[in-house]
Structures are given as C-alpha cells and as structure tokens.
Amino acid sequence: MLKAGIVGLPNVGKSTLFNALVANAKAEAANFPFCTIEPNVGVVSVPDERLEVLAKISNSEKIVPTRIEFVDIAGLVKGASRGEGLGNQFLANIREVDAIVHVVRCFDNDDIIHVSGSVDPARDIEVINLELALADLGQVEKRVERLRKQAKNSKEAAEELAILEKILICLNDGISARKVDLSKEEEELIKNLGLLSRKPIIYAANVSEDDLATGNDWVESVRKIAQEEQAKVVIVSAQVESELVELSEEERKDFLGSLGVEEGGLKSLIKATYELLGLRTYLTTGPQETRAWTIISGMKAPQAAGVIHSDFERGFIRAETVSYQDLVNSGTMSAAKEKGLVRSEGKEYIVQEGDVLLFRFNV
C-alpha cells in the first residue's frame, strides 16, 4: 500500500488536514505544539469514478478501490535532528513512507500561534528540509565509516561508498539528498537507508477558504521553491476539508463550487502523489467485483498481474485488454469484443492508465 507521511512545523494545520482526510481518524488537532504524540495512521480509499461505471456494466457485487495510507507525524521544530521537541522519535517514522506531504502554513490567523512568531513559508520549508538533511547526515556518516573498512574487499561496498560520499557533500552543506543525481542502479544500492531528504515531496500549501481557488503571495513563494526542487505543490484548506467531512456528496460539490474549485484536497493530494511517484491505475471488472490496482509506470503485463498475485506473474499467458473509455462507449464487454476493441496482449505489453484487464495464466 502506498504510504505518505504528513509533516510540518507545529500549528500549520497538519492534524486538522489528517483528520479530514481520513474522516474517522482520532488525531487531536489543538492549538498547541506536539499534540500528536504517536504517529497516527489512516487508510483512505482513492477516489475513482470509473469504478462505479464499470460495476454497473458488470453487475459487480462489490467495488474495491485502491488505497493510500496517510501517517500524521508530530510537528517538527528547529533542532529536531538533535532531539529538540520530540525529535528523532518522529524522524524515524518518516523513513518508512514512500512520499512526504509537507504542510506549509499560508494563512494568517491571530488566534493560531506560529512557533516562529510570523507566517513565512520559505523559512518554514528551510527549517524542515534542513532538519531532514541533518538527520540523514548523521546516518550517512555512520554508514560511510563502516563502508570504508569493507570497501577494500567488497566491490558492492565500494560502489555504495562512492554514492554516499557524493551525498555526504550535499548533506554537509545542509542541502537535501534529493539534489544528487543518481542512476536507477545507484538508487537501488542506497534504497534501504530510507534517506529522509531524498524522499519525493509534495508541498501542501494550507490556505484560508478565501484563497483556496486563487492562492496568495505565500503560495507563490512555495511554488518557487518547489520548482527548484522539482517537487509538487497542492493548495489545500485544512479548515475547508474538515467542513467537507460533515457534508453529503451533493452538498460537497455545491460548497466547493461556491469557493471556485472542483475537487477537495484529498483528490488533489492523491493525484499529486501518483504523478510524483510515477504511478498508474489499471482496473479489473466482473460479476464478483470491480477493482482498482496501483502499479508503477512502465510495468509490463506480467508484473502488473503479479500485483494481484505472484502466481499470476509466474504463470502469465496473456492479458485481454480494453481501454476504460472503449469499454464504456461499447456498453458491454461482449460489444467491445465484437467491435475488435479487446486486444490480446503478451509479456512485453506495457500497461496503460485506465486499462481494463483480464489475465490468463497457468497455475
């Protein structure tokens, strides 16, 4: 399951956003630092309107969306890498996530205290990124020390050492490890370290409801930083999200429409996460269930089948494939077959976004 860690300074709206995203989560959102003592975890279904359409076509008994896990990690402060605030306890939790959602305060409110005394997204981003880099620095220094002893007798150790020494130069300057260009092979060699400052990042610019549609000058400063880092920016309003939880689907649409936006923060965040990580969704449908499956962009049909079960990948014969839109336009799978829209794809086929697949395999 895809995992995203929600981080940020205290009082930026992290826990309010988390509560809204997972609706029944029990994270306490309060106007004081460190109100989240243990990382709160919430699993949410990824919204996908295609599932209901396919379920009607197939008369499916149930719908199974793909899911994403959000981890709400307590507010970090300057010095967290040295144990300030609640320190390393929380930094360790971030190592396990696939992507980081960094909530940045882009609203003014005299009733909500800012730990640094004023709203300044660029400063706040620098604080968090520096703490993540410093936490990595300590870890990489220890690893490099061990590898230098092993490198004389191990080719793999020597290769990893060369990579980490490049990263060490950046970290010593307080620069995120993601700024170092690595090949896929090099990335694989250091993957087990779970470097915090190398994880893909999405900046969630938390605004008031008045700025949700257009953003503001603070959001622009976040966008500028994100562009330099090749990161994503999503404008969210934690307060709006918390209000949406109480509304019906129809009321949500009306409320969001009145604010000048088409979708809530959950959809925006998930879309950004999928784009950032290069993820795709394919679909399966039948009388029993209609289901969404998450894969990495570029996966071939056997690998995509393996996401369902390893036996599917090992015994793969072919994949009966039709695009979602072609199936919907045809009305039924039989009609799509009659029109020649259902293809038989082999082991080299690269699965596309929205493919509806039926795998044939040997047990």
PyMOL commands that set and color helices and strands:
alter all, ss='L'
color gray80, all
select helices_A, chain A and resi 14-22+50-58+80-82+88-94+121-150+155-172+177-179+184-193+196-198+209-211+217-229+238-244+249-258+265-277+301-308+310-314+324-330+333-338
alter helices_A, ss='H'
color red, helices_A
select strands_A, chain A and resi 2-7+40-45+62-64+67-72+99-105+201-206+232-236+279-285+289-296+316-323+343-345+355-361
alter strands_A, ss='S'
color yellow, strands_A
deselect
rebuild
show_as cartoon
